[in-house]
């Protein structure tokens, strides 16, 4: 019910609903250009990118086995800080085993759009009932190193206490959350330069006596989401890999 929704989350949801995803801009955007994008995110969303309408038709989606969607699920803690839900992938998985990830996965034939993919995967992986999540934005796509196009879907979890995790142990080893603003700060951040081409960021996070490393594409998506939510640039230079920008969907 609206009466149970915090003012901060409602304001954030209202702002994100009209976020204009800069899909036509390269990920290696200059600071000045990105500042302009952040400051102008209240522009109207073009009709072809209205929330819930996939610019790719259902028939086209079936021919895209390398398309995936992840859920950037945000909620507010008791101190009024925005936090994001994350998972640690099961060690038995054939790809990215044991790594930290956002809930999500590849498109399946029955999925109507990217929102459906992200919500279905979150429900299958961690038992997050889609009725608890209010989807408010779709961010620019990223292309993973293996050629998979990843669409970040941003959703608001109005009541964290209503979410009772049910972990699918075949896919997920653990579920936890982290402060979203962490991905804009230098604290707890490490980086690895790959030649002169790009930098991979690592964020160290400890919670409930467990240590997690959030890095690579997952970190990049959260840096982007945090920049939009807090309307500011990170305290460090990103220098993203060019291959993350191989496709704009």
C-alpha positions in Angstrom: 0.0 0.0 0.0 1.2 3.5 -0.8 1.0 4.5 2.9 3.7 2.0 3.7 6.1 3.4 1.0 8.9 5.7 2.1 9.0 9.2 0.6 12.6 8.6 -0.6 11.6 5.5 -2.6 8.6 7.1 -4.1 10.6 10.1 -5.3 13.2 7.8 -6.7 10.6 5.7 -8.5 9.0 8.8 -10.0 12.3 10.0 -11.3 13.4 6.7 -12.7 10.1 6.1 -14.5 11.0 8.9 -16.9 14.7 8.0 -17.2 15.8 8.2 -20.8 18.3 5.4 -21.4 21.2 6.7 -23.4 21.2 3.7 -25.7 22.7 5.5 -28.6 25.7 6.7 -26.6 29.0 4.7 -26.2 29.8 3.3 -22.8 33.1 5.1 -22.9 31.3 8.4 -22.5 33.3 11.4 -21.5 32.7 12.9 -18.0 31.1 16.0 -19.5 28.7 14.0 -21.7 27.8 11.7 -18.8 27.1 14.6 -16.5 24.7 16.0 -19.1 23.0 12.6 -19.4 22.6 12.4 -15.6 21.3 15.9 -15.3 18.8 15.4 -18.1 17.5 12.1 -17.1 14.0 13.6 -16.5 13.4 13.9 -20.2 10.5 12.0 -21.6 11.2 8.4 -22.7 10.8 7.9 -26.4 7.8 5.8 -27.3 9.9 2.9 -28.6 11.5 2.7 -25.2 8.4 3.1 -23.0 8.7 0.9 -20.0 7.5 -2.6 -20.6 7.6 -2.3 -24.4 10.5 -4.2 -25.8 12.0 -2.6 -29.0 12.6 -6.1 -30.2 9.6 -8.1 -31.3 8.8 -11.4 -29.7 9.8 -13.3 -32.9 13.1 -11.5 -33.0 13.7 -12.4 -29.3 13.4 -16.1 -30.1 16.3 -15.7 -32.5 18.5 -14.1 -29.8 19.8 -16.9 -27.6 22.6 -14.6 -26.5 20.3 -12.1 -24.9 19.8 -11.9 -21.1 18.3 -9.6 -18.5 19.2 -8.9 -14.9 17.2 -7.3 -12.1 18.7 -4.4 -10.2 16.3 -4.7 -7.2 16.5 -1.7 -4.9 15.1 -1.2 -1.4 15.6 1.2 1.5 17.1 0.2 4.8 16.2 1.5 8.2 18.8 4.3 7.9 17.3 5.5 4.7 20.0 4.2 2.4 19.3 2.4 -0.9 20.5 -1.1 -1.1 20.7 -3.7 -4.0 20.0 -7.4 -3.8 22.9 -9.7 -5.1 23.6 -13.4 -5.3 26.6 -15.6 -5.3 26.3 -18.2 -8.1 26.5 -21.8 -7.2 30.0 -23.4 -7.6 28.5 -26.2 -9.7 27.4 -23.9 -12.6 29.3 -24.2 -15.9 29.8 -20.5 -16.3 30.8 -17.8 -13.8 30.6 -20.3 -11.0 31.0 -18.9 -7.5 30.9 -15.3 -8.7 28.7 -12.5 -7.4 25.9 -11.6 -9.8 22.6 -9.8 -10.1 19.5 -12.0 -10.2 18.8 -12.8 -13.9 19.6 -15.0 -16.9 19.0 -15.7 -20.5 15.8 -14.9 -22.4 13.4 -17.9 -22.8 10.9 -18.3 -25.7 7.9 -17.6 -23.5 9.3 -14.2 -22.2 7.3 -11.3 -23.5 10.1 -8.8 -22.9 13.2 -8.1 -20.9 11.2 -7.2 -17.8 9.5 -10.6 -17.9 12.9 -12.3 -18.2 14.4 -10.5 -15.2 11.4 -11.0 -13.0 11.1 -14.7 -14.0 14.7 -15.4 -13.3 14.7 -13.6 -10.0 11.7 -15.7 -8.9 13.3 -18.9 -10.0 16.7 -18.2 -8.4 15.8 -16.5 -5.1 12.0 -16.8 -4.7 11.4 -13.1 -5.3 7.7 -12.8 -6.0 7.3 -10.5 -8.9 4.2 -8.9 -7.3 6.6 -7.4 -4.7 8.7 -5.6 -7.4 7.7 -2.4 -9.1 9.8 -2.1 -12.3 10.7 1.5 -12.9 13.4 1.7 -15.6 15.4 -0.2 -18.2 19.0 0.8 -18.5 21.4 0.7 -21.4 22.5 -2.7 -22.6 25.9 -4.2 -22.0 27.6 -6.9 -24.0 29.5 -9.5 -22.0 32.8 -10.8 -23.2 31.1 -14.0 -24.4 28.8 -12.0 -26.7 25.7 -12.1 -24.5 23.7 -8.9 -24.5 22.7 -8.0 -21.0 19.7 -5.7 -20.2 19.6 -4.2 -16.7 16.0 -3.9 -15.4 15.6 -1.6 -12.3 12.9 -2.5 -9.8 11.8 -1.2 -6.5 11.1 -3.6 -3.6 8.8 -1.4 -1.4 8.8 -3.8 1.6 12.0 -5.7 2.2 10.3 -7.6 5.0 7.7 -9.0 2.6 10.5 -10.8 0.7 11.1 -14.3 2.1 14.1 -15.6 0.1 13.8 -19.2 -1.3 17.1 -20.0 -2.8 17.4 -22.4 -5.8 20.6 -24.1 -4.6 21.2 -25.5 -8.1 21.9 -21.9 -9.3 22.5 -19.8 -6.2 24.9 -20.4 -3.2 23.9 -17.3 -1.3 21.8 -14.1 -1.3 22.9 -10.8 0.2 22.5 -7.0 -0.3 24.9 -4.1 -0.5 24.7 -0.3 -0.3 24.2 1.0 -3.8 26.2 4.2 -3.1 29.3 1.9 -2.5 29.7 1.6 -6.2 30.4 5.4 -6.6 33.1 5.4 -3.9 36.8 4.6 -3.7 36.4 2.9 -0.4 36.6 -0.9 -0.6 37.5 -0.7 -4.3 40.4 -2.2 -6.2 41.2 -2.1 -9.9 43.1 -4.1 -12.4 44.5 -2.4 -15.5 44.3 -4.5 -18.7 47.1 -2.9 -20.8 46.2 0.6 -21.8 42.8 -0.5 -22.9 40.5 -0.7 -19.9 40.2 -1.1 -16.1 38.3 -3.9 -14.2 36.8 -2.7 -10.9 36.5 -4.9 -7.8 34.4 -4.0 -4.8 35.0 -5.8 -1.5 31.9 -6.2 0.6 31.5 -8.0 4.0 28.2 -8.8 5.5 27.0 -11.4 8.1 30.6 -12.6 8.5 30.9 -13.4 4.7 33.1 -11.7 2.3 32.1 -11.1 -1.3 33.9 -9.6 -4.4 31.6 -7.7 -6.8 33.5 -7.1 -10.1 33.6 -6.9 -13.9 30.2 -6.6 -15.6 28.1 -6.8 -12.4 30.2 -3.9 -10.9 29.8 -1.9 -14.1 26.1 -2.2 -14.1 25.9 -1.2 -10.5 28.2 1.8 -11.1 25.9 2.9 -13.9 22.7 2.3 -11.7 24.3 4.2 -8.8 25.3 7.1 -11.0 21.7 7.5 -12.2 20.1 7.0 -8.7 22.4 9.5 -7.0 22.8 11.8 -10.0 26.6 12.0 -9.8 29.7 10.5 -11.3 31.8 7.9 -9.5 34.9 9.1 -7.5 37.1 7.2 -10.0 37.6 6.8 -13.7 35.8 3.9 -15.2 37.7 3.2 -18.5 35.3 0.4 -19.6 36.2 -2.3 -22.2 35.1 -1.4 -25.7 33.6 -4.9 -26.2 30.9 -4.0 -23.6 29.6 -1.6 -26.2 29.4 -4.0 -29.1 25.7 -3.8 -29.3 23.0 -1.3 -28.5 19.6 -2.8 -28.1 
